[in-house]
Amino acid sequence: MPVSFQRVYLESAGYFMPGEPIPNDRMDAYIAPLNRMSERIKRRILAENGILTRHYAIDAEGMTQHTNAQLAAGAIRDCLRRGGADLSRVSLLASGSSGGDTLMPGFANMIQGELAAQPMETHSVHGICAAGVSAIQTAAQGIELGAHRSAVAVASEMPSRLFKRSRFAARGYETDFDSHFLRWMLSDGAGALLLSDGTPALAGAPGLRLKLKWVHQRAFSGDYPVCMQLGLTEDRARGHLDFGSWAEAEAAGALSLRQDIRLLPHLFDIGIHEYAGLVRDGWVDPKRVDHFLCHYSSEKFISVVEDLMAKADLSIPRERWWSNLAWRGNTGAASILVMLAEFLHTRTLKPGEQIFCYVPESGRFMAAYMLLEVEAVEAAPVAVAPRAAAVPEDDLVIAPPHDPAAAPEGLGALLTELAAIWHDYRSRVWRTPLVRQIRERRFAVPDYLNWMEQWVPQVREGSLWMREGAASLSEPYQMLASLIGVHAGEEQNDFNILFSDYRKAGGTVETIDELRRNPGGEALNAYLHGLAATRDPIGLLGAIYIIEGTGQRIVPALLPLLKASLKLPPDAFRFLEYHGHNDEHHLSRWLTAVEMVMAVEGQARAARQITDTARHTAALYLMQFQHITERMPHGSNP
């Protein structure tokens, strides 16, 4: 699931490209062919990749003119200069790269040293193309959590040092195709972003802010072999550290950068499938994407990506694509930052426009995505909403059912652990397709009816498993059994209220027995009935915590949006209104029940059973939420 952000804005962007642009006919002065086969491979690859110029941080003699840390520092300085910002503002530096200038220490620390920067938090992400996105996500999370006001994400690559002809002398200037390939594909450069909590406008765009909506990354390394690597022999049987010396490792080809191009079609296939999932779950709408920044390593892959998107019926028109591959080259992890920076420097943006970024990584296959949206500065930055906010935002902090700070004596530890479970559950629910549709005003009456059709048979089970659980309590828990009986009695007809709401909203199913729970509801129902049938199932109090908390905390936050989106009579929402008002009383009763259990069972054992059940119930209730947007066939429940 993507990581969503509400208070993270891109304040400025910069890049640093070393030396002058090197056209194709001058590449041999820097990256000389090894032999006659090398020359043929070069012509073929340059004809396909569409790169016309690139930059190298080495000179024609192979001498290093800029270290990788210097490239990164140059990008950061350009970024800060464009934003009129001072380095002293920055308290977090996150870097992404396939490798710095040293094996240790971390690359971010070397960049900090190069900048002579003040003490700050640093993170070094080691990877390949997606490492730049990882650095952005790391910096953004620091701001989102409130630990930092300003952070820099930087990505820098300097592969040219690996491609010098002298690197292949130990092998008699002979090597395999996989290590030939990347010599004509990759080049040097760095990009940097300054992220902040949203107060300043976007540099160069007065009156506008650029909000980072979300970042999503997923690795498929368990599914595929290594595709792009440095440090293994051609057959991947030995690593460079397994040799007796660096010279032996070099002679065996373990220090050659390789890519197995036969595996590349799989990379785009999984990337498009992941993209389709983001569209399906409501994270991105292709029709709303105004600018698509795709890090393809070669123009040959444009048609591959277009065809896969078209087959999924999720195309983004080609005129909305933007890339600087032709004149900046493929700079690996830095590419998407360099691309985004140059795009922002050369394009005029408008409020409401969305920028969607896609980065496939071939190392052992990753897919990374980002969505940014342009806002007018006049719109106040989104703040964390209070507990009883009428209109929820993405970062709305919906309080747990019970505040641990106000816990009765002896219940502080339990309520603290339950609150942690609650916040994770609430966050995941808030990003399900159902809730996203409601929040984004894309929820229509047919969606409401579909939800009710799946929810009615689930609500009907509530009083049944509670009564079953009460009947399974032994003599020491008879007071608890009576309390649960009262609670079950109050809720035994709730499903009829919900079914009446469904019918008044236009539902056509005439009898409740025709309705079916979705797979999540089936799993939750089976779990609760199974637990209720065991001796002394006090863990059910954890299930009640989650279920009643949902009715008392999440539903009231959604109800104003539902009413605003659905043109339905007030009596089509009676169930939601009822639970929003009554579950507070139910939660108070829950505390009494927990105190009863603690007195009989002992705090440690009782707390473990309650929290374990709460965790399992949250997972299953979330599964139920995830499936709500699917259409269930009508028929009797099994």
Secondary structure as UniProt FT lines:
FT   STRAND          3..4
FT   STRAND          9..16
FT   STRAND          22..23
FT   HELIX           24..29
FT   HELIX           36..49
FT   STRAND          53..54
FT   TURN            60..61
FT   HELIX           68..83
FT   HELIX           87..89
FT   STRAND          92..97
FT   HELIX           107..115
FT   STRAND          121..126
FT   TURN            129..130
FT   HELIX           131..144
FT   TURN            145..146
FT   STRAND          150..157
FT   HELIX           160..163
FT   HELIX           165..171
FT   TURN            172..173
FT   HELIX           177..181
FT   HELIX           182..184
FT   STRAND          189..196
FT   TURN            203..204
FT   TURN            206..207
FT   STRAND          208..219
FT   TURN            221..223
FT   STRAND          228..229
FT   TURN            234..235
FT   HELIX           240..242
FT   HELIX           246..251
FT   TURN            252..255
FT   STRAND          258..259
FT   HELIX           261..263
FT   HELIX           264..280
FT   TURN            281..282
FT   HELIX           286..288
FT   STRAND          289..294
FT   HELIX           299..301
FT   HELIX           302..311
FT   TURN            312..313
FT   HELIX           318..320
FT   STRAND          321..322
FT   HELIX           325..328
FT   HELIX           332..334
FT   HELIX           335..346
FT   TURN            351..352
FT   STRAND          354..361
FT   TURN            362..365
FT   STRAND          366..376
FT   TURN            377..378
FT   TURN            387..388
FT   TURN            394..395
FT   HELIX           404..406
FT   TURN            409..410
FT   HELIX           412..429
FT   TURN            430..431
FT   HELIX           433..439
FT   TURN            440..441
FT   HELIX           445..471
FT   HELIX           475..477
FT   HELIX           478..491
FT   TURN            492..493
FT   HELIX           494..504
FT   TURN            505..506
FT   HELIX           512..514
FT   HELIX           519..532
FT   TURN            538..539
FT   HELIX           540..549
FT   HELIX           550..554
FT   HELIX           555..565
FT   HELIX           570..572
FT   HELIX           574..601
FT   HELIX           603..627
FT   TURN            628..629
//
